[in-house]
């Protein structure tokens, strides 16, 4: 008998066994279904969180370097950064002069305050003092009206560009442009509304709750000690490919401005989007590993269920195995028969689990975070199902294949 004929025969026997024991096969596949749904949902959720993270912090800019007093992600004792000198507007101006023609330099300051329009109040909004270069270093533009202009900064005008959520909360369906709002105790005229960015699900900044005002106005209204306050400096690199070399240049120029000696460590921090991505990947790597370890328990239980059913199937069909071996069936024929049976159970369970996981993923994508089933995840689901089938079948099938034909025929 050719190998193809042996495979065809084993497939027919496995199919007939599945049809004859539909209820048992369904209950066995249920364990695989639950395990696959748990594992695939964990993988798609992790993938969706990564996409959401990137979207939430897209305005940070992948080709922008931020010079700040402290790092965004602090490694080590916090007191290392506590006593660092604040970055000043004078230092920002010197850095801009030194990098003229090489990169776009934009200083900014920020504070939280309440925003009021008539009787409506938006609590704890982020007010950012910046320049007209903000729209160059960040991927955000006004949806209506305009952004800050150079003359707004030069003449310390009390104008504001508000975020989409602030506009919706304070003005509803009315156009905010041209209306006056109060930032704390001070009156500002709205000149623009930013396009909707979406809030962060990771505790980061909500870009739709930000209000932009000229940095010169900010220092006179919100600053202290003659307008001195801690400044963050954003520098847009000439190109994404030049980021590393440009970062070294920025560090060198900032060290010269601060008069640091070669043996002294930096008393400022260089922050980039990659810092956030690295921290996120480290945290999510642990979370996903723990999640997969927990959800894999259900898949392991499903595999044990398949193994138990295979033991039962081998025991019930001992006489059948004896007859087949008596008329010339080899060990591989018996092994192949039970392999196909276990693979059918696991692949059907994997396919059904994949369909259920796809439905859950669609709901998550619709109401929570962007998520989708990638080809890698689909392939992983099917491969895992096949591996579970192989591991679950081997011991009971090997036991059946090694039966002595005479002993098998005598089995009652």
C-alpha positions, 0 to 999 in steps of 0.5 A: 500500500502506498503512503498516499493510500495509507494517509487516505485510509487513516483520514477516512477512519479518523473522520468516521470516528469524529462523526460517530462521536460528535458530542464528545468531539465537540466538548473536547474541542471546547477546551481548545477553543477557550485556550485559543480565544484567551491566547489570541485575545491577549496577543491582539490586545497587546498589539492594539495597545502598542498602536494606541500608544504610538497614536497617543504620543504621535504629536511628540514627533519621531524626529524631535529632540527635547532638552529638559531639566529631567528625563521623561523616564527616570532610571535611578534615584529621583534626587539625582535630577531634583537639584538640576538647574532649571532651563531658562529662556536665555539658554533656549535663545543661545541654543537657537543661535548656535543651531541656526540653520541646522534645526528648528528650535522651539522653547515652551513652558507649561502649567495647569489651570482652569479655563472659563467661558461665561459660566462654563469651566474646564478644570485642570487644562494644560496651558502651554506658552510657546511660539509659532514654531510649535506646529513645525516641531509637533504634528498638529495643526489648527482645524479652525482659525489660525495658530500663533504668529510671530507678532503674537510672540513679539508683542506679548498678545493675549491670544490663545489656541485651544484644544478640541476638547476644551472647545467642545466643553466650553462652546459646544456647537458655537465657533470659539474663534474671536470669543474671550476666555479666562485662563486663571484670572486673565482674559485671552481671545481665542484665535484658533482651535486645534484639530482633534488628537485624542486622549492618551490611555496611558496616563500621558498628556491629553493633547485635546485639553491643551491651550497654546499662548505666546511664550512671552505672554506666558512668562509675564502672566504665569512666570515667576521671578521676573518671568523666569521659569523652567523651559523645555526646548524642542529641536526638530532634526534636519531629517530622521536619519540625522537624529543620532549625530544631531543629538550629539551636537545638541548635547555638545552645544548645551554643555558649552552653554552651561559651562560644563567641564569634560569630567562633569556629567550633564545637568539636563536631559535629552528626551525623545519618542524612542525613550517612551517607546523603549520604556513601553516595550519593556513594561509591555514585554513583561505584561504580555509574557505574564498574560500569555503564561496565564492564558496558556494554562487554559490551552494546557487544560484543553490539551489535557482534555484532548489527551484524555479523550485519545486514551478513551478512544484507544481503549474503546477501539482496542479490538479494532486496532487488533483486527487492523494489525492482524490483517497487516496494519503497521504501527505508523498506520495506527499512529497516523489514524489517531494523529489525524483524529487529534488534529481534526479536534484541535484544528476545528477548535483552533478555527472556531476559537479564531473566529470568536477571537476575531469577533472580540477583536472587532468589538475591542477595535470599535469601542476601546483601542485599535486592534486587528488580527494580523496574519502572524497572529492567525498563523500562530493560532493554527500552529499552536492548535496543531502542536497541541494536537500532536503533543496530546495524541502521541502518548495514547496513540503510541500505546495503541500502536504497540498493542499485541494483536492477540491481546488486542483481539482478546480485549472485552 
